[in-house]
Amino acid sequence: MIPERLNEITDLQARMLCDQLRERIVDSVSRTGGHLASSLGVVEAIVAIHRVFDLETDRLVFDVGHQCYAHKILTQRGGQMESLRKLGGLSGFPKPREHRADAFIAGHASNAVSVALGMARARTQNREDYCVLAMLGDGAMTGGLAYEGLSDAGQSGEQLVVVLNDNGMSITKNVGGIAQHLAQQRLKPQYLQFKKVYRRVTGYTAAGRGVYRFTHKAKQAVKNAVLHCSMFEDMGFTYLGPVDGHDVNYLTRLLRYAKELNCPVLLHIKTVKGKGYPPAEREPDRFHGIGPFEKEDGTLLRAGGESFSSAFGDTICQLAREREDIAAITAAMPDGTGLVRFAKEFPSRFFDVGIAEGHAIAMAAGMAKQRVIPVAAIYSTFLQRSYDMLIHDVAIQNLHVVLCVDRAGLAGEDGETHHGVFDLAYLSSVPGMRIYCPASFEELRAMLRYAVEKVRGPVAVRYPKGGEGEFRALCGIEGASVIRPGYDVTITAYGTMVNEALAAARLLEERGCSAQVLKLNSIAPLDVDAVAMCAKKTGWLVVAEECMDAGCVGRNLAAEFALKGVRSVNLVLVNLGDRFIQQGTVAELRQLCGIDGASICRRTLEVMGRG
């Protein structure tokens, strides 16, 4: 039972609440899957924040948002946890449309301080009265945007609290017993209370303010002589920490103190990722994002089979054995992108740059300029952050950088912040970029080898999350291939969407309509002549895609047909339109968006007047 007024609960009740929340989170995620270890690690911090702040009015901005499950339960959404990450259910990330207490959407990293500072400055400009907090994970500190936000926030003078959740990465290191002793003394309640009263008393008169400035400088000189100055203090923050992030009552007292300070404050908490659930504590990376599992021992209920990511990992290892000029790069996703084995087998040629996609691509450009072949494996939705580097650092010099674009297309249960439905538009806008779209593991292996060995400029191989479908052949690398004959209509697709095109063709055949299926092996350069030749034979061309409408292949074909004077083809576009897509399984979302086989069949019959 969650108390309605957390600001009134006792310290004992707060500790009991943390235990209840952990039990509830593990129980729910064991059935739905989700980001478990991150949420378990911040239970005490979330409870402490809710005890001190009114998040209906005060603003809490999460960084990434993997750690928000306790927050959701504490904001009247506990009864919906069974729907977590399901179609029409609770999102796995903060979403303002779900609840007023979700101050801002979160899914990508390192932006929380920047967003929170914007809210604080809006508060000042509007002459309003509320508090602003940012919960920043130490992983997000590997992204440069975090430092941009911290640098500006520290100098802003705004009332702002940043909670730095440090569960492994060393941010600062105080050396020696005296330093540790002083750090502990500075955070004792008696000292904080004295400091608060001293500030208030000396602030009444000009003479008092002068005394405060003198004693503050003297204290700072002594502290700097013994303690290494925190970089956060250099930025302008009042720094509190590091402290035990699992002492909910101590955190509550510190947050109450931070709330009363009219300045930027950074509270540095040390936590254990996966705290309270032994399997997650032992393997926090595996339980960062996990499918349904046995609660008793953490065993996955559905063993994962081969995926495009694992096929990529096997192939890049094979290529690296053959060629010493290959290096692999990822941005904090070695496991998700299938590079764990490469990292173990070729440690000197593997580079995990953290959550810094722009840096990854700029570094890849530098490597390519010096005759190394960099293979950068990055999720489609995160690669968006490196668009400037793709143009400025890679494409202008026509450097041979190989982009392996994982999670291209609908990514499933993570929802709109993670669907890879924009890369086709932004990659195809880069001059000289080649884009290959494997529909099977065999094609992925062949296209990756071709991209490494034959291409001489920027090249992308894009593939989805999960496994392959019924189509498992190798058609070719460039151009287009007819994979099913027909004479009434041509359906063209690329990547795993060819499976939906084939399914649509079979359904159309049952209704007396013969559908030719044309598979695009590459979409940049786009073989317009081959597509036009096939489409002219049937007079109808349906372009089925798992991407946004803007910048899609269908619209590029329409423009090219117009320029070439192709007027004998009726063109029909079937794609995701211009909306953001919620979470759900890929099969559910394809059906919902009208791009599955049955929907393509219905749309085709409708436009041909046979519906």
N, C-alpha and C positions, 0 to 999 in steps of 0.2 A: 504494500500500500504506500503510494508516494504522498508525503505530506503536502498540503496545499500551500503553506507559507514556510518556505525553507529558511527564511531569515529568523524564524522563531524556534527552530529545532535546537536541541542541546548538542553538545559535543559528542556525547555517547550516541545519540540518535543519528548524527551525521556519519559516524563510523559504521553504524549498522546499515544505514542507507547505501553506503558505498559497497558493502558486501552484497546487498540485495540487487543493486544495479549490475554488478559483475555476473551474478548468477543469471539474471534475466538476459543480459547480452549474450553470454555463452549459449544459453538455451535457445534463444531466437536464431542466432547466426548458425548454430549447428544444423538447423533445418533449412534456412534460406541461403546460406553462404553470405559472404560479405567481408568487410575489412575489420577483422577481429582484434588483432594484437594492438593496433593503434588506439582503438577505442578503450580497451582494457587499461592501457597505460596512463590515461588521463582522467580516470573516474573521479579521483579525489580533487583534482583541479577543477573539473566541471561542477562538482557539488559545491566546492568553496565559492566559485564564481556565482552560482545561483543563490548562495546564502547571503552574499554581499550586494549583488546588483539585481535590479529589476529588469530582466531582459525583454520585457514587453516595451520598455521605454529606452533603457540603456542598450547600446549596440555592441554585440560580440561578433567579430569577424573571424572566421576560421580560415586557416591556411590549408589548402587542399580539402579539408573536411572529412578525411578518413576517420577522424577521432570524434565524430559528433553523435554517436549512438546514445550515450548517456544523456546528452543534451536533449535528444528527441524524446526519450522516455520521461524526462523531467518536465517536458512541456506538453503534457496531455496526449502524447502519441504512443505511449507504451502499449496500448491495446491494438495498435496497428503494426507492431513489429513483425507479425507473421507475414505481412505483405511486403516486407523490406526488399527493395530492388526488383519487385515483380511488376508486371504490366498493370498500371492503374493504382499501384500501391505506393508505399513510402519510398522516397529516393534514398540512396545510400549516402547522399551528401546534403548539406544545408540547402534549403530551397525556400525563399521568401513566400512563394505561393502556398506552401504547406502551413506555415505558422509565422506570426508576427515576430516571434523570438529568433527566427532565422534572418539575421540582418542582411545577409548578402549571399549570393550564390557562390559555391566553391567547388572546384574540381581540378584546377591547375594550381601549381605551387608558386610560392614566393611573393604573392601580391597582397597579402593580408595587411601589412603595415601601411602600404600605399593607400589601400581602400579605407582603412581606419582613419588615417590622417585626413583624407578627403572628407569623411564624415565629421571629424572633429572641427575642421575648418568651416564646414557648412554650419555646424552648431554655433560657432562663434559669430559667423556672418549673420545668422538668423536670430541671434540673441536668445538662444534656447538653452535649456538646462538639462543635460543628460550626460552620462559617462560613455566613453568609447574604449573598447578593448580589442586587442588582436591576439589570437592564439597562434603562435608561430612555432612549427616543429623545427628541430635542428636540421632535418633533411632539407627543408626549404631554404636553409642558410647556404646551401651549395649553389643557389641561384642568385645571380647578380642583382635581380630586381629587389630582393630582400634588403640588400645593402643600400640601394638607392632610396628605398622607403625609410629605412632606419636613419640614414644620414639626414634626410630632410625632417623627419619627425623629431629627432633629437634636438634640432636647432629651432623647432617651430614655437616652442613655449606653450603648446597646446596641452590641455589636460588629456592624457592618453596613457593607457596601461598596456604594455606588451608583455604577454606571458610566453616566455621562451621555454618550450618543452624539450629538454635535452635528454634523450634516451640512448646516447651512445657516442655522438660526435663531440669531441673536445672543442669547446669554443674558447675558453680561457683557462689558464692553469696557474693557480697560486702556489708558490713554492715555499715549503717549510712549515714547521709547527706554529711559529709566531703568526704567519699569514693566516693560517686556518683559524687560530684562536681569535684574531681580530675580526675575521669575517663572521664568526659566530657571535661575537660580542655586539657587532653592529646591528644584528637582527634580533636581539633580545627585546621582548615587549617593553621592559623598563626603559631601555635606551631609546626605542622608537617613540615612546610616550614623552620622555624628556625632550627629545629632539623636536617633537611637534609643539610642545608648550613653549620651548625656548624660541622657536621661530615666531610664534604668535606674540610673545611678550616683547621681543626685540623689534618687531615690525611696527610698533605703535608710533615711534618717534624717529626722527632723522638720526639722532645720536645712537639709538638702539640699533638701527639698521647698519650704521657704521661698525658698531661692535660685532654684529653678526658677520659682516663681511670679513673682518679681521680674523675672528676665531675660525671661520670656515676655511679661510686660506691657510691658517696655521695647521688645522686638522688635516687638510688635504696634503700639505707638505709632508707631515708625519706619515700619513697613510701611503703616499707614493714612495716613501723611502723604504717601507717594509712590505707593502702589498704591491704587486704588479697592477698598474691602473687598468681597469677594464676598458676595452675598446668602446663599450657602450657608454661609459662615462665620458670618453673622449668625444663621442658623438653628441653628448648633451643630455643623456638620460640620467635620472636618479636610479642607480643600479642596486637591486636587492637580490642577494644570492651569492653562490648557489645554495639552494635549500632542498630538503627532502620533499619531493613532489607527491609522496604518498601519505603525508601527515596532513589530513584534511583540516584539522583544527588550527594548526600553525599557519597553513595556507590562508585560511579564513581571516586570521588576525592580520597577516601581511597585506592581504587585499583590502581590508578595511583601512589600513594605514595608507596604502597606495591611492585609494579612492579620495582621501582627504588632501593629498598633495596636488597642488594646482600646477602641475608640470608633467613632462613626459617621464614615465617610470617604466623600467624593465625589470620584471620579476623572473629570475632564472631558476627553473625547477629541474631537479634531476629525477628521472622516472625510469621505470623498467617496462619496456615494451612487452605486452602480453601479461602484465601483472595479474596474479591471482588465478591463472589457468596454466598449470605446469606444462602441457604440450606447447602452448604459445610462448611461454617463457624460454623453453628450450630451443624452439625454432621460430623466432619472431618473424623472419623473412617469409617462411612458408605460410604462416598464419596472418601475414599482412592482408592479403586478399585470398580468400579460400572458398571453395564450394562447400556444400553440405557435408557434415562429418559426424562421426560417432562421438558424442559428448564425453564418454568415459575415457577414451584414449586419443582422440583427435584423428582417427583413421578416416580417410575420405570415403564417402559412400559410393561415389562413382569415380573409378580410376580413370585418369586422363589418358587418352590414346595419342597417336601421332598427330601433330598439328603442323600448320604452315610454319610456325615459329621453330618447332623442333627440326623440321625438314631444312629450314634455312641454316640452323645451327650445325647440323651434320654436314651440309654442303660447304659452308664457309671453312669448317675445319679441314675438309678434304682439299679444298683449294689452297689453304695455308700450308698444308704439307707439301704441296707441289710448287708453291711460289713463296719465296722469302720476302717479297715486296708488298705483301698484303698485311694490313693492320685492321683491327676491328674496334669500333667506337660505339658506345651507348651512353645514354643519359639517365643513369640511376635505374636502368631496367635490364641488367644482365640476365636475370632469370626469365622475365617476361618475354624478352626477345630471342631467347634460345642460345645465349652466348656463354653460359656457365662452363660448358666443356671447353670452348675456345679459350676462356680465361685461364683454365687450369693447364691446358696443353701448350698455350703460347702466351705466358704471362707478360713477356716483354713486348708483345705486339697487341696487347689488349688495353683499352683505355676507357674506364668508366669516369666520366667527367662530372657526375652528379646531375642535379636538376638544372642543367645549363645547356639547353639545346642550341641556342645561338652560338655559344662558345664551341660546342661540339662541331658545328658545321664550319665555323671560321678556322678551327684547328685542322679539320679535315682538308680545307683548302690549302693551308700551309704545308701539310704533309704531301698533298698531291703536287704542289709546286716543286717539291724536292724529290720527286720520283718514287714516292710510296703510293700504293693504291689503297686509300682509306675506304672501308665499308662501314657506313654509319647506319646502325639499326635503331630506329626511333619510331614510336607510335605515331600514326598519322596526326592525331589530335594535338600532340606535343610538338611535332615538326612545324606546325603553324608558327611557332614562336621564332623560327629561324629564317623567315622569308627574306628579310633584308640580306642576310649572309648568303643565301642561295643566289641572289642576284649580284650583290656587290663583290663578294669574295670568291664565288665559284664560277658563275656563268660568264661574267664579263671576260675572264681569262680562259674560258672554255676548259676548266680543269676537270680531270677525271676523278670525280667523287662519286662513289656508288651509294645511293640511298636505298636502304631496305625499309620500306614503309609498312610497318606492322599495323595490325588492327585497322586496315583500310576498309571502309564501309561501316555498316552498323556493328557496334561493339557489344551490344546486348545490355546487360543489367546495370552498367554504370551510367547509362543515360546520355543526355544531350551534351554534357561536357566532355564525353569521351568518344562519341561516334566519329569515325574518320571519314566524314562526308564532304570535306572541303578541299582535300589535297589535290584532287584531280584538277580543280579550277586553278589553284594557285601554282601547281607544278607546271601545268600546260601553258601558263602565261610566261614562263621563264625561257628566253631564247636559247635554243640549242639543247634543251632538256629532252631526253628520250624517256618514255614511260612504258614499261612492260607490265602486263597483267596476267599472271599465271592462273589457270583454272584448276590445276592439279599439282600435287607434289612434284611429279615428274617435270612438269613445265617450270616450276619454280627452280628446280635444280639446273635445268638447261638455260633458263633465262639469266640466272645469277652468274653462271659460268660465262655466258656470252657478255654480260655486262662488265665483268671483270677483265676478260681476255680480249674482247673485240672492240668495244666502244672506246672512244678516245676523249669524250667530253663528259659532262654531267649526265647521270642516268639514274632512274628510279625503277625499282621493282616493287610493286605494291601488291599486298596480299592480306587476306582477312584473318580475324581471330578464329581459331578452331580448325576443324578438319576439312577435307575435300568432300565433294558430293559424288554423284554417280559418274560424272565425266572425269576420267582419269587418264586420258590419252595425252600424247604430246603432238600438237598440231604443227607448231612452228614457232619462230621467234618474232619475226617481223610480219607486217601485213595482216591479212585476214584469211580465214579458212571456213569453207562450208562444211558443217558437221552433220547436217541433215538436209536432204533435198526436199523441195516443195515448189509449188507453182502459183499458189494464190496470194501468199503474203510472205515477206521476209522479216524475220525477227533477228535483230542483231544484239549481241551482248558481249561482255568481257569479264574476266575473272570468274568467280564462282556463280555469278548471275547467269552463266550459260546453262546451269542446271535448271533454273526457273524457266529459261527460254525453251529448253527441251521439254519440260513438263507442260508448258503452254502449247507447244506444237502437238503433243500427243492428245491433249484435250480438244484442240481444234480439229484434229483428224477425226475424232469421234463425232464431231458435229459437221463433218463433210467439208472441212476447210483444210487445204494442204499448205503447211507452213514450212518454208525453208529457214534453217537456222544458220546464221553467219556469225562466227566467232572472231572477235577482234583480238589479235595477239598483242599488238601494241596500239596505243592510242596517241602517241606522239613519237614520231610523226604518224599522222592518221592517213591511212590508204583510202582516200576519198574515191578514187577511180574504181577500186575493187568493190567498194560498198555500192557505188552508183550502178555498176554493171549488174550486180546481183539484184538490186532493187528494181531496176528497169524491167527485168524479166517477169516480176510479179506485179509491179505497179504500186505495191504497198510496202512501206518500211516502218516497222515498229522498233524503236530503240529503247531497250530496257536497261536501266542503270540504277545502281545503289549509291546515288550521290545527289547533291543538291541540284536544282534545275539550272541555276546560274552557272555558266561555264561548263555545262555538261557536254558530252560527246554529241548528243542529239542536236543541240543548238549549233555546235561547230559544223556538223554535217549540213544543217539547214542553211547556214551562211555560205558554205562552200558550194552547195547545190545551186544556190541563187547566183553566185558569182560565175559558175560554170554553165549556167543556163539549163540546168537539169530541171525540166518541168513535168516530166512524165511520171514522177514518183509522189505518191501521197505519204507524207511523213507524220508519224505519230510518236510523241515522247511519253515515256513511262518512267518516272523517277520520283524522288522524294519531295519535289516541289520546293517551296521557299519557307519551310517551317522547321523548327527544332523538334527533334524526335525524342520522346520520353524513353524510360527504361523498359526492358522486357526481353524475352528471348529473341534471337534473330528471326526465327520462324514467325513468332507472333508479330514482330514489328514489320516484317515484309508483308504479311497479310494485312495488317493495319494500314500500311502506307500504299497498298495496292500494287506491289511489285513482285508478288509471288506468282507462281505459274497459273493458278486459277484466275487471279486478277488480270494478268496479261491476256489470258484467253478471253475473258469477258470484255475487256477494253477493245481488243482487236475485233471481235464480232460486232461490237457496238459501232465502231467507226466505219466498218465495212458495210453496215446496214444489215447484218445477219443476226443481230441479237434478238 
